[in-house]
Amino acid sequence: MWREVLGPEPERPPAYSMDWSEPARDEALWRAALRHLQDKPLTEAAAGDVLLFRMREDAVAKHLGIAGETGERASFIHAYSGHAVLESPLTPPWHRRIVARFAFPQEV
């Protein structure tokens, strides 16, 4: 979808590993999101938002999802290791892990 609306991807992501970005405590994914997406307040939920998650309190943020439904039936779409891409309920444990919310840019 990015290519259809905005053109080629703006940068190539680095290779991923299980401890990606953690040894250096580098918020690389957050910085990349700030370069290419529009930062939003956490309280302004909308379908299609990009959600950035911190999987552990002391870890770097390195999991992304796209908001599906909002409100009582809130959900998000994400790639879940060993399971595929799926839509999951945005339960309180998942919601607590959200550290940033972004919108896709309208134009480059």
Secondary structure as UniProt FT lines:
FT   HELIX           2..6
FT   TURN            18..25
FT   HELIX           28..36
FT   STRAND          38..40
FT   TURN            42..43
FT   TURN            47..48
FT   STRAND          50..54
FT   TURN            57..58
FT   STRAND          61..67
FT   HELIX           71..73
FT   STRAND          75..80
FT   TURN            81..83
FT   STRAND          84..89
FT   HELIX           92..97
FT   STRAND          98..103
//
